[in-house]
């Protein structure tokens, strides 16, 4: 199936970082030994070559690689003294605990380790100093072990020879090992942990069993994979140990020393509670500093904004923690983002999760300076509550002189030993900076402590806050969004609800909008789809009637109003630009799109677009306040990068800022979009069109709903029709063209050249829709009008002549098509020159015509001329270039050059997918053609994928009855026939035949090809009479339409030969085969025929006929010729190649004289006659075999 690009003239248009993070690593100083001293304490066991187990000599230098055992203590454990003395060794070896030591030694040897460590016997527990040092070092001993072996004495694996996890999984889950205190650090600290049964059989590793272990223990996967424990809150680490126990009560605290990274001297007998009190003190000293008690202030949640059911932003929380964990100097993190994006909730969650790391956390309202001063008064009250003896604070009236309160609190925060506080300045949205005329703007420097310690978090909508390291708070993903809606609405199990997913995608990850929706859905029993409908049609009323949220200080419809008021005060043009945005799509607004304002438009828009610097100034302010986001994507884009607003902000702009609809702004937006539609000759026009498409869709909505004054804008409809047509949106294009035509006929008259432009383009559209009769009417009207108005040689007239040629070609009127193309080509070469792109379009189309006529050499000349010209004029990736590449692929396929074919198709497919998208009809044409290629190569599975993709795309874009759709339906029929799925094939053929007869008539070549294919099918089904009827109808039609020597005609001739052979009419079959093969050679030349698949099939059939008529030498010769071709085309191992080889092996080598002619000539002895030998030689020459 060949494609022809669409060409037409149209209405002349008015020509229209984030800073790099400097992360300071926290150099925490613990009162514990260094790594080297830790490791020097370890006492290792060594397994000697003879199997003897002894203690390693501690003076032998650096600690070698070692394995380490993790287990639960039982009866008869081997202790240090028993192994050290070496006496009564047999008694020691008979103890139950010796088995575990042996297991560890053997497994270490298997892993190439000579040394190992077992806690029962490698620590002298009678030595209190050594025991204390070991308890403080043990986490690091496990951490630095090469491997850790977990021996599960209560998990047994049956000796069945089959590794069946189900046999031991239940015992694994219930194992005592998961309930013991010391095994917590033995699980987390080592990098490599392997689990073994009581028989020593390996069950798996910490990695392979990760999900089970996490489920059993409640420990997160990240911790199991070795993330630093400092990344996990104190509360989370306490939770891991919550249900674990130890034999000695104090060990419940001591076993957590390594988990919290502290050091403390064990004091057995102090009681469990006292041990935990000391552990808590050490944790606080480590995180909050020595002497923290004199500055410790408990977290006062009453001073915080109300927290909603927060969905954890783990990435951002980790980033904040990483930045703030260094207490050697002050660090400030700025949480920047759109209002309602969840900055405050993120800060609250961080404060609650990591409160143990700070001596005090204070929340301040930074909306204005008065609120900040009141926040400092609250801080002073909190400090006095915990430290009433704080002299300076207790001596002043906190309600009188707030400036003094601020100063004193800052002094308290500046105290040298008070270094572990966290200050959170919320809603710092109005910074006092040069150029901000707002008297209520905040100078935050007056409210920041002066010393170089402590931690600060600032939440802001302004990008001009630069006091620290900025984290841009992003919108939530779909999963997180669904979680918020589910939590607040109380509606569970919505993760796979399609309506819920559509709703949260519309709300685009904005927590305020998601929470508002959840609150409404909690109280009102409507469906998600009903809520979305209300959101789109009654946005403002929905927002004003939604329940108020305790966790947000503003509603969705008021949250951006204060920001907008500040923008209006600083730059009125910025505010008006934001209001104008309602009439465009929310995504991708750029300067050039707005440049089409004219003298009748408001003065502000003329001034804004007169100079790009004015536009940049206005848009930058919107970005500064976080309402607009610049496009930072690295992908290729035409023109300047654009700007976008969040979908919820866009709804607010539409329903609040434009509560009164402004038709003049709507008209301005329509003219801007229509004026920007590019001509097809422009570089990367397809990218420009795709960029405009979303704005065009919005304009179409306004036009249909009469929300725009369309008087005099018929040219806009024409241009929007062009864009829709070029993007294969044919229904939308037709609506626009008809509006344009109606407007032009009224305003300009039916014969005006601009009117005729639209008439011509409607012809193109109808042709693309398969409405060929309507298309012809449009073309003839346009041609007659252009000839009268402009003359027969004007380029607009010639464009319509060219388009008529395309139509006639599609109708199978190839002679008429050739006349049109030749007239158009001659005229364009004179008027525009031989290398003009419009001239090359017609050259390309002539190539398609010659290909349809079977004039393959002439077709190749045209295509190569068009390709060379397009590559020079438009570039190798232009769609016109790719059209020619695709059609060259078709031509090479017809010539049997299958290697070149695939190169052409793949180049065309890659280019079309990039330029036009995967669902554009031009892309689908190449997909369909690749299906044909793969089918010819015997790659039937790949072919089916291509055909089904093309069919689905065509049905969506063009409808089920379009000829392009029917072409792929036909190809699927062929494929199913090749696969032996004859019932499915018949359905495809009958659907295609019915469609072609309606769309093109009974004598069109596409109709006749399907008739031919039905003949093949009926022949395969054994319905030979029906098959003959089909073939004869197809042959008669093709001889009239294409001529007797066209390759398509010859295909049907071949098929008739096959039918006659099946019917036993061998003489008639031979005539058909001979006509077909000679015809292919005449059309293609001898060289191309040798790799042309239809010709090879005829040779194969001829071979079978010769073999059947006992002419075995002739059969052998033509089989060899066919095999040579199949090997080139499909490969030596293809089905066809193997079939021919099988035929050749079955033939007996006998002389031609004694084995040929018996079925053709009945006279006895004729096979030896001179005349018969001459006939055979003559037939061989005619078949190019010897």
N, C-alpha and C positions, 0 to 999 in steps of 0.2 A: 504494500500500500504506500503510495507516494503522497507527499504533502506539498502544498504550494502556499507560499507566504501570502499575506494579505497586503495589498497596497492601495492607498487612496490619498486624495488630497483632502485637506480639512480647512476649516475657517482659519484665516491668518490670525495669529494670536499676538497680543502685545507682548513683546519679548520681555518677553517676560523673564590635690593628692595628700592623699593623707601623709603627714610626716612619718619618717621612719621611727619605729619605737626603739628608744635607747633603754634597754632593760638592764638594771643593775642586779646582779645576783646577790642573794641574801647570804652573807657570810656569818652564819649563826655561830656563836661561841658557846659550846657546852662544857660543863665541868666533867668531861669524860676523857678517857685516853684517846690519842690519835689513832688513825688506822693502823699504823705500824705497831704501836704498842698493843692495840687490840689483838692483832694477829700473832704477836710474839707470845701471847698468853695461851694460845691454843695448843693442846696436847693431842697429837694425831697418832692413830694406829697404822701399822705397816704390815702388809701381807707379803712375806718373803717368798722367793721362788719355790721353796719346798712346802709352802702352804702354811708355815708357822705365822702366827699373829703376835706382834710385839709392839711396844711403844716406840715411836720414832725418836731418834736422838735429837733433843731440842737444840743442840749446838750446831746442827748441820746447815746453818745459813738461812736463806730466804724460805718462807713457807711455800711448799710445793702445792700443785693442784691436788684437790682432795674431794672426796664424796662425803656426804653427811646423811645421817639416818634420822628420820622422823617416825615416831611410833608412840604408842600409849604404854605406860609402864604396867607390867603384870607381876606375877609372883616369880621368884627365882631369877631376878635380874643380876647380871654380873657387874660388880662394882669395882672401883679403881683398885682398892687394896688387894682384891683377889687376883686381879690380872697383873698387878705390879710384883707381888711376891713370887709368883710363878710356882708356888708349892701346891700340892694336891691339884695339879692341872686337870687330871682326869675328873676330879670332882667338879671343877669349874666348868669343864666342857660338857658335863652331864646336866648342867642347869638349863632350864627352859630358855633363859635369856641368851645363852651361847648361840643358839640357832639364829637369832637375829643378827648377831655379830658376824657369824659366818656368811649369812646371806649378804650383808653389806659388803664384806670383803670380796666375795665372788662376783657380785654385780659390779663393783668398782673395777675389778680386773677385766670384766667383759667390756667396760667402757674405757679401758686403757688407763685406769687410775691405780696407782700403787698405794696411795694413802687414803684413810677415811677416818671419820669421827663419829662416835656414838656417845650420847650424853651420859648413859648409865655408868660407864667405866672410864671416861676421859676427863672427868672432873673429880677432884678429891673433895667430896662434900663434907668431910670432917674438918677441913681447913676453911674457917669462916671467911678469911680474906680472899682465898682463891674462889670460893663459892660466890662471894659478892661481886668480884671482878668478872667471873664467868657470866653471871646473870646480866650484868651491864654490857657485856660484849657479845652475848649469844646472837642477837639479831644480826649483827655484822658477820659473825661466823657463818650463819646460814646464807647471808646475802652474798658472800664471796666464795661460797662453795661452787665447785665445777658442776656438780649434780646433787640433787637431793632425792633420796629414796624414801617414799612413804610406805611403811610396812603395815598393812591392815590385817591384824591377827583375827578379826572377826568377819572377814570376807573370804569366802572360799570359792574356787573355780572348779567345776566338775571336770574330770579327766575324760572328755568326750572326743578330743581332737578337733573340736570345732570352736572357733572364737565367737561365742554367742553372748553378747552383752546382756541380753535379757536374763541370763542365768545368774548373774551376780549383781545386777543393777539395784535391786531392792535392798540387799545387804549393804551395798556401798552407801546408799542414801542414809541408812540407819546406823552406819558405823560410829562407834564410840569416839573415833579419832576427831570427828567434826564437832564434838561437844567439849573437848578439853581446852584449857586456857593456853598452855604453852604451844599447842599446834597452830594457833592463829599466826604467830610470826613465822613459824616453820613453813606455812603455806604461802605467805605473802613475800617474805624476804628473798628466797632463792629465785634465780632466773629460770632454771630448768628443774622441774619437779616431775618425777615419775611415780605412779601408784602401782603397788604390787599386792597380790593376794597372799594369804597365809602360806600357800604352797610355793610362793616366789614367782608366780606367773604375772607378767606385766598386764595391767588393766588399761593403761593409757597415760597420757601426760596432762599436766595442768592446762595446756593449751587445748588438747583434743577433748578434754572433759570439762572445759570452761563453763559451758552453759549449765551443766548439772551442778557443778561446784557453786556457781553463783546462786543458783536456785536454792541449794541446801543451806548455804551460809549467809546469804543476803549481802555478800561482798560484791561490789560492782566489777564489771569486766575490766575496766581500766586499771583498777588496783591489782587485779590478778595478773594483768599483763605488764606490771612493773612501773606504772606511773608513780612519780614521787609522792610519798605519803603526805607531804605538805600541801598537795593539791586537794586533799580531802579534809573536811572540817573535823574539829575535835568531836563534835556530836556524832558524825558519821562513823568515826573510828571507834567511839564508845559503843555504838550500836553493833558493830561486828563482834564485840566481846560479850554482849549482853547475856547470852544464854550458855556461856562457857563456864566451866568449873575446874577447880584444881583440888588436889588431895589436901594440901596445906592451905588454909584460908588466906593467908597473906599473899600467897603466890598469885591470887586473882588480880592483885595490883601489880606485883613484880613482873608478871609475864607480859605486861603492857609497856614496860619501860622502852623497849625498842620500837614499838608501834608509835609512840608519841615522841621518840627521839630525845628522851631526857636521860638523866643519870641520877640514881639514888642508892644509898647503902641499904641493903636488906636488913631488917631487924625482926627476925622471927620471934613471935610471942607478943608483938605489939597490937594484934587484932587486925582483922580485915578492914574495918572502918578507918582506923588510924593510918594503915598503909595507903588507903585510897586518899585520905586527906593530904598526906605527904606527896602522893603522886600528883594531885591537883595543884598543890603549891608549886611543884617543879614545872608543871605544864604552864602555869601562869607566869612564872619567872622567865621561862624560855621565850614565851610569846609577848609578854608585856614588860619584861625587864625586872631587874632587881629593885626591890623597894616599891613595886607597883602599887602596893596597898594604899599608899598615901595619896595616889591619884586615881584610884579605881572608882568608876561611877557605873552603876548598873544600867543596862539598856532600858530606856523608858519608851516603850512602844506607844504610849499615849501621845508622845510628841511627834510620832511619825504619821504620815497620811495613812488612811485605811488601806490595807493590803487586800487586793482581790485574790482569787484562786489563780496564782501565778503559774504560768507554764515555764519551766526552767529553761533559761537561755544558757546552756552549759558553755558554749564557746565564749560568749561575752563574759560570763562569770569567771571562767578560767583566765581570760585576758586581764580582767580587772585585778584578780588575785596575783597574777604574775607581776603586774606592774607595781602593786602596792606592798608586796611582801618584804621589800627592803626598807628597814627602819633607820638606816645610817644617815639618810637625808630626806627632806620632804619630797613627796611625790604627789602630783595632782593628776587625776584622770577626769577627762571631760566626756560625759555621755551626751552625744549630740544626735538630734533626730527630730522628725516631724512631731508636732503635737499629737498626743494620743498613741504614739508608737510604743510606749511602755518604758520610758527612761526612769521614771520615778519607781515603778514596780521593780525594775532591775536593781536599782540602788537599795531598795528595801530588802530584797532577797539577799543581796551580797552582805548587807549589814547583819542580817539574822544568821546567815550561814557561817560567817567568819567572826562572830562577836568575841569568841575566846581569844582572838589574836590582838585585841585592843583593850586598853584599860578603860576607855570611854568612847562612846559613839554618840555624836550630837547631830540633830537634824535642824536645818535652818531654812526658812522660807525666804528665797531671794527675789521674790516678785518686785519688791521695792525696798527702799532703805528703811522705812518705818517698820516694815515687817521683819527685816533683818535685825533691827535693834530689839524688837520684842522677842525674837528667837534667842538673842544673847541673854536677855533677862531670864528666859526659861532655862538656859544652860546654867546661869548663876544659881538659880533655885535648885537645880539638880545637884550641883556641886555641894551646896550647903547642906542638902539632905543627907549626903553621904559623908561630908567632912564639915560638920558645923563649926569646927574650930578654925576654919580658914579665915584668918584675921581680917584681911582687907574687905572681903565680900560681906562678912557679917557685920561690918561697921557702917555700911551705907544703906540708904533706902533704895531698894531695887526698882521701885516704881517712879522715882523722881527724875534722876539724871541718867537717862539711858545711855548717853555718850560715855559717861564715866563707867557704867556697867560694861559696855563693850570693851573699853580700855583695860579694865581690871581682869575680865575674863581672858582677853588676849595675853595679858601678863602671866596668868595662871597656865595657859597653854604653852607659853614660851619658856616655862621653867625647864632647866637643863635636864632633869631626870624625868620629866613628863613628856616622853617621846613617842608613846604608843597610842595616841588618840586618832580618831577618824572624824572629820567634819564633812557633812554632806550638805552642800548648798543647792537646794532644789529650785527649779523654775527661774534660773538666771537667764531670762530671755531678752532683757532690755539693757545691754551693757552700755555704760557711758564711754563712748569713743568719739573721736573727731568725726563730725558730719552727722551725728545724731542730735537733732534739736529738742528731743523730748526731755523736759525738765525732771521727769520722774525716773530717768535712766539711773542705773545703779553703778556706782564706782566700787567694785568688789574689793579692790586693794585695801580700802579702809577697814574691811571686815575679815581680812585674812591674817592669821597670826604671823609674827615677823620672823620667828626662829626657823632654822633649817632642819626641822624634824616634824614628825607627824605625817598624816595622810589626809588628802582632800579629794572628794568627789564633787563635781559640778554637773548638774543636768541643765541642758539648754537647747533651745530651738535655733539659736543664732550660730552661724558658722564663724562669726567674728570673735568668739571667745577663744583666747589663745593662751590661757594661763597654764596649760598642761598638755598632756598627751591625749589626743582625741580618739574616741571610739565611736564610730558611726553606728547607731542602733538601727538595725535593719528590720524590715517587716518579717512576720512569722511565716513559716511554710504551711502547707495545707494540713499536715498532721497536727502541728501545734495549734493551728487555728481551730480545727475540729475539737481539740481537747478543751480549749477555752469555752466554746459554745456549749459543749456537752456538760462541763463542770457547772457553768452558771445556770443553764436552762434545766439541768437535772435530767436531760434526755440522754439515755445511755445507748451504746451500741450504734453510733451514727458514723463510725469510721468508713463504712462502705456504702452509706446512703447517698445515692447520686445527687439528690436535691440538696442535701446538706453540703456536699462537696462543691456544687455550683455556687451556692450561697457564699461560702467562705472564700472562694476564688474571686467573687465579685467584691467582697470586703477587703481582699488583697492584703491579708496579714496585719491589719491595723487593730491592735488589741482593744482600743476604745470602741471601735465599731463592732468588733466581735462580742465584747462584753455587753454592749447595748442590745445587740440582737439576742444574746443569751437571756438577758433580763426580760426582754419583751416576750420571748418564747416560753419563759418560765411561768408567766402570768396569763398569757393568752394562748388558747389551744388552737393554733393554726399550724399548718404545715410549713416546712422550709420553703417550698416553692411559692406558697401564698405570701410569706413574708418578703421574699425576693421581689414579687410582683408589686407589693406595697412600697418597697424600697425604691423601685424604679419609677413608679407613677405618682406616689404621694410622699415623697421623701421628707419634706419639711414637717408635715403633719405627723408622720410616723415618729420622727425624732422628738417632737415636742410632747408627744403622748407616751413615750417610752419611760419606764421607771428610772428614777435617778439612781446613779451608782455612787455608793459611799467611797469607792476607791478612786474616784476621779473628781477633781474640783470643778470640771466643766463638762457640758454635754457635747455630743458630736456636732450639733448645729451651732454651738457657741465657742468651741475650743479655739477656732482660728480667727474669731472676730477681733479680738484685741490685737493680734498680730497684724491683721488687715488694716486696722485703724492706724497703727504705727507706720505701716508701709505708705498709706495714703498721706500721712503727715510728712514723711521724708521725700517721697517722689510720687506725685499724683499719676504720672504716666505708668508707673509700675502697677498701681492699683487698677487703672483702666485696662492695661494689658491682661491682668489676671481675670478681670470681668469678661473680656473678649474671649478668653479661653473656653468659655461655656459653649461657644459656637464652633469649636474645633474638637477633634478627638483629644483625649487627655494626653496621648503619647506623641512625642516627636513634633514639637513646634520649632521652626527655625526661621532665621531672619529673612531669607529669600522668599519664603512662603508669604510673608506679610508685605513684601515690597510692592505689591500691585495696587496699593491704595492710590486713588486719583483725586482730582481737585474737588470732587463733590463729596468726598468723605470728610469726617471730622478733622479739625486742625491737629488734634493730639496724635492721631495715627499717621498723618502726613509728616509731622515732625519726628515721630518715633522711627519711621522707616526711611527718612531722608538720609540719615547717616547711621551706619552700623554701630558707631560708638554710642549713639543715643539708645539704640536697642540693647546693646551690651550693658549699659548703665542700668536700664530698667530691669532687665532680666536678672542681673547680678544681685540686686536688692531682694528679689523674690527668692533667689537661692540662699542668700544670707539668712533669711528668716525661716528657711527650711520648707517653704511651701512648694518649691520647684526643685527638681533634681536635674543636673546636666547629665547627658549621656556620656558615660565613661567606657562604653564597650569598645573592644579593640577591633570589631568586625569592620569590613569594608563598607563605606557609605558614600553616597554621592552628595556633594555640597557640604555645607557646614554641619557640625554636630548639632543635634537638637536638644530640646528640653522637655521634660515630662512632669506631670503632677500625679499624685496618688489618686486612685479611683474614688476614694471617699472625699478627698479634697475637691475633686472635679464635681462630684454630686453636690457638695456644699456651694461651689461656685455657681452651678446651674440653678439650684433651688433657693439659695439665700441671696447671693450677690445679684442674681438675675431673676428675682422674684417677679418683677415686671418684665416680660419678654420684650427684647429690643429687636425689631425686624430690620432696622438699619444695620445693626451689628451682624445679624444673620446674613444679610445681603453682602456685607463686606467680606465675611468669611467665605461665602460661595464664590465670589469673584476672585478671591485670592487663590483658592484651590483650583478653580477652572483655568485660571491664567497660567498656572504652574505646570499643567499637563504637558509633557515633552513630546516633541516630534520624534518619529521613529528613526530619523537620521541622526539624532543626537547620540553622543557616546553614552553608553550605559543607561539608555532610556528606560529599560525594564526596571532597574533599581530605583530610578526616580519615580516611576509609576507605582511600584510597590510601596514606596515611602508615602505616597499620596493616598493610597487606597483606603486606609482607615478614615482619613478626613473626608474622602469622597462618599463613603458609606454614611457618615453623619450628615453630609449635605443632602444626600438623597432622602434621608429620613425627614429633614426639614421641608424639602420640596413636596413630598407626598402629604405631609401633615399641614401644608399651607402655613408654615411658620416663617416663611421668607417672602419678601416682595420680589416676584420674578419678572416683573414688567421689563421688557427689553433685554432679558438675559438668555435669549434662545441660544446664543453662541456658547454660553456656559454649559447648557445641556448637551450641545454637540460635542464639546471637549470631554465632558464626563462620559458620554457614550463611547468616545474613542478609547478612553482609559479602561472602561469596563470590557469593551470588545477585545482590546489587546491583552487583557488579563483573563480572557476566556469566561467572563461572566456575562453570557449572551442574553439572558433574560433581562438583567439590569440595563444592559447596553440598549436593548430594543426600546425599553421605556424612555430612556433619555433621548434617543434619536427621534422617536415619534413626537416627544414634546418639542424638540428642536425644530422638526419639520413643520409642525403646526404653527409655531411662533414665526418662523421665517416666511412661510407662505402668506401669513397675514401681514407681516411687517414689510416684506421685501418683494413678495410676489412669487408665483410658482416657477418662474423661469430665471430668477436671479442666480448668479453663479454660486453664491453662498448656499442658496437653497439646494442647488444641484449637488454641491459637495455632500450635503446630508443624504440626499437621495442615493448618491453613489455608495456612501458608507453603509446605508441600509441594505443595499444590494450585497455588499460584502458580508454583512451580518446574516442575511437570509441564506446566503450560500454556505456560511459556516454552520448554520442551523439545519442544513439539508433541505431548506425550502427553495428548491431550484427554480420553480416557476415564478415565485414572487421575486427572487433575486434577478431573474432575467427582465422582468418588468421594470424594476428599479434601474438596472444598467441601461436598458434601451431608452428610458426616459432621460437619464442623465446624459447619455451619448447624444441624443437628439438635441437636447438643450445646450450642451457645451459646443456642439458643432455650429449651432446658430449664433450663440453669443460670443464664442471665442475663436471659432474656425476649426477645421479638421486637423490642423497640425499643432494646436496648442497642447502643452504638456498635460493639462487637466483632462482634455479630450482623450489623449493617448493613455492616461492612467485608466480611464473607463474602458477603452478598447482592450487594454491588457487584462482588466478584470473580467471582461466578457470572454476573453480567451480561456481564463481559468474556469469559468462557468461551463463553457462548451466542452472543455476537457473533462470536467466532472460528469457531464451528461453523456459522455462517450462520443460527442460530435467532434472527432479529432480533426477532420478536414477544416471545419469552420474555425476551430480553435487555432489551427496553424495560420490561417489567414489573419486572424486578429493579432496574434503574436508578431507575425512578420510586419504587419502595418505598424504596430506599436514600436517595434524595434527600429525600423527604418526612421520613423519620426523622431524617436528619442535620440538616436545617434546624430541626427542633424541638429536637433534643438539643444541637446545637452552634452553631446560627446559620447564616445564609446565607453568611457570609464566611469561615467556618472552612476551613482548607486541605483537610480531609477532605471537606467538602461540595463544595468546588471540584473535587476529584478526580472526583467523580461527575458534576458538571456537564460537565467535560471529556469524560468517557466518553459521556455523552448526546449531546454534539456529534458524537463519532465515529460513534455509532449513526445519528443523523439523516443524517449524510453518506453512510453506507452505504445508507440507505433512499432516498437521492435527495432528501431534504428539506433542500435546501442553505440556504435562508433560516433555518430553525430551527437548523440546525447552526451557522451563523455567529453567531447570538445566543448559543448556549451557549459557543462558543469565546471570544467576546469577553468574556463574563461571567467565564469561567475565567481568561483572560489578565489582565484588569484586577485580579481578586482576587489572583492569584498574584504579580503584580508588586508589589502593595501589601504582601502578607503575607510573601513570601519573597525578593523582589528580582528584577530583570530577568535575572539569570544563573543562577537556580536551575534545576535539571534539570526540575522540574515545569513551570516557566514555559516552558522550551525545548520540552518535549513539546507544549505547546499551540501554541507558535509553529510547530513543524513541521506539526502537523495543520491549522493555519490555512493553511499553504502548500498542503497537499493540497486543501483546500476551494477556495481561490482558483484552483487549477489546474482543478478541476472546473467553476468558474464562468468560466474563460477569462481571468482577471485575471493574465496572465503576468508583468507587471512586479512586482506585489505578491508573486507566488509566489516569484520569485527572491530578493527581499529577505527574506522569511520563512525560506526554506531556508538562505540564507547566514548569517543571524543564528543559526539553530538549529545549523548545522554548526560555526561558530566557537565558540559557547558549549559545545557537547558535546565538541569536541576539547579545549578548555581544562579542562573540568570532569571528563570521564570518560576522555579519551584517544582516540586515533584508531581504536582497534580495538574499542571498546565497541559493543554492539548498537544502542544509541540513536543513536550517531554514524553507524553503518552504515545505519540506517533513513533518515537524512537524505541520506546519500551516494546511496543507491538512488533516493530521490525527486528529487534533483538530476539524476540520470541520466534519469529520466522527463521532467523539464522540458526538458533540453537536447535530448532526442530530439524532443519536440514542437516545439521551436524550429528543428529541422533541423540542430542542431550535433551531428552523429552521432559525430564523433571524441571530443568531450568526453563525450558520453553513454556511449560504450564504456568510457572510463577510469573513470568513476564506477561503472558496473555491475561491471566486473572487480574494482575495489577492494572493493566491497560483497560480491561473491560470495566472494572469497578470505577476507575477514573473517568472514562468516557460516559458511563451511565449517569454519574453525578454531574459532569460538566455539560453534556450535550443531550442527555436523555437516551432511553433504550432503543429508539427507532432511528437515531442518526446514522448516516452511512458509515462514519468512522467506528461507531459502536458495532455496527453490523459486520464490518471488515474483521474485527477481532472475534466476533461470534463465529464467523466463517473459519478463522484460523484455529479457534478452539475445536471446531468440528473436525478439521483436518488432524489435529493432534490426537483427539480421542479416537479417531479412526486408526491412526498409527499405533495407538496403545491397545487396540482391540476392544475399546469401549463403544461398540457400534450403536447401542441404543442412545447413549449420550450424544454421540456424533450426529445421529439423525435429528435429534431435537435441535441441535445447534444449526444444522443446515436448513431445516424447515423454517426456523425463526428468521434466519438470514434471508432466505428466499422470499418469504412473505414481506419482509421489510424492504428489500430491494425492489420488488415488483411495485410496491406502493410508492416508494420514493423516486425510483429511477425509470421504471417501466420494464416490460418483459424482455426487451432487446438490448438492454445496457450490458456492457461487458462484466460488471460486477454481478449482475443477475445471472449471466451465462456461466461465469466461473462457478457460482454456487450450484447451478444445474449440473455442470460437469462433475462437481464434487459429490453430488447426490448419486450420479451415475457410478462413481467409484464405490460408494457405500453399498448401493444395491448389488453391485457385482460381488463385493465381499460377502454380502448376505445370501448370495446365490440367487438373487432375483434378477436373472439375466435379461429377461424381456424388458423389465422396467429400466434396467441400466441402459440398454440399447436406446430406448426412447430418449432418455436424458442426454446421452452422448450425441445423438443425431441432432437434437434441438440445439445443444450447445455448439456443435460444429457448424451448423447452418448459420446461426447467429454470429459467431465469431468470424466466419468467412466474409459475411456482409460488413460487419463493423470494423474488423481489423485487417482483413485480407487473408488469403490462403497460406501465406508464408510467415505470419506473425508467430512468435514463440508460444503465445497463449493458445493460438489455434492448433499448433503442433502438439501441445500438451494433450488436447482432446483427441487428436489423431492417434497419438500413442495409446490413450486409454481405450479407444475403439479397437485398436490392435489387440490389447490385452483381453478385451471382451470376446473378440472373435476367436482368440486362442482358446479361451475357456469353453467356448461353444463348439470347438473342434473344427472351426472354419480356418484352417491353417493358411491356405492360400490368401484369403482376405486379410488375415492377421499380418502376413509377411508384407503385403502391399502397404498397410498402415505404418508398420515399423520402418519400412524403407523410406516412405514419404517423410515421416517424422525425423529420422536421423539425418537424412539429406537436408531437410529444411533447417535443422539446428546448425549444421555445418555451414550452410549458405548464410545464415543470419549472424553467426558468431565467429566463423572462421574455424579451421581445424584445431588450432592450439587451444582456444577457449572451450571448444566443444569437449575436449578431453577432460575438463574439470567442471563441466556444467552438469549439475545433478540430474535434471530431467533427461538430458542426452545419455547420461550413464545408465539411468533406469531403462531407457530404450535399448541400449546395448545389452544389458542384463537379460531383458525379455527376448531379444533377438537370439542370444546364446541359448536360452531355454528352448526356443523354437527350433534352432538348428539341431540341438541335442535330441529333441523330440522326433525330428524328421530324419535322424540317423546321419546327420552331416557333422560328424564329431570334430573334424579338424577345423571346420568353419566355427563351430561352437567354441572350441578351445581358443582360437585366435581372438574372437570377439570378447570372450570371458576375460582374457588377459588384458585386453584394452580397457574393459570396464573396471577390472581390479586395480589397474594402475591409477585410474581416475578416483575411485573410491578411497584408495590409500592416501591420495593427496588431499581429498576433500574431508573425509571423515576419520582417517587414521587407519592403520593396518589391523587394529583390533575391533573395529566397528562391526555392528551386526551385518551390514551389507557386505563388507570385505570378507567376513568369515563365510557368509553364504556362497559367495563366488568361489572361494577356495574349496569349499565342500563340493561344488559342482565340478571344479577342475579335477579334483581327486577321483571323482566317480567316473570320469570319462576314460575309456580305454583308448590307448594310442593305436590307432589303425590308419591306414592310408585313406586319403580323400577319395581315390578312385573306387575303392571297394566298399565304402560306407556312406556315400552321399547320393542323393537323388532318387532313392527308391520310392519315396512317397510323392515326389513331385512328378516323376516320369514313370510310367507303368510298363513301357516296352522293355522286354528282356534284353540285357546287354547294353542298354543305353548308357549306363554309368561308365562304361569303358570307351564310349564313343568320343571322337575328337570334338564334335560340336558341343557335347555336354561339358567337357573339360573347359572349353572356351567360355561357356555360360558361367561356370563356377568362378573362373578367374575374373570375368567381368563383374560378377556380383561382389567378389572380394574387393575389387578396386572401388566399387561404388560405396562399400562399407568401410573403406580405408583399412582393410586388414589384408594380410598376406598369408 
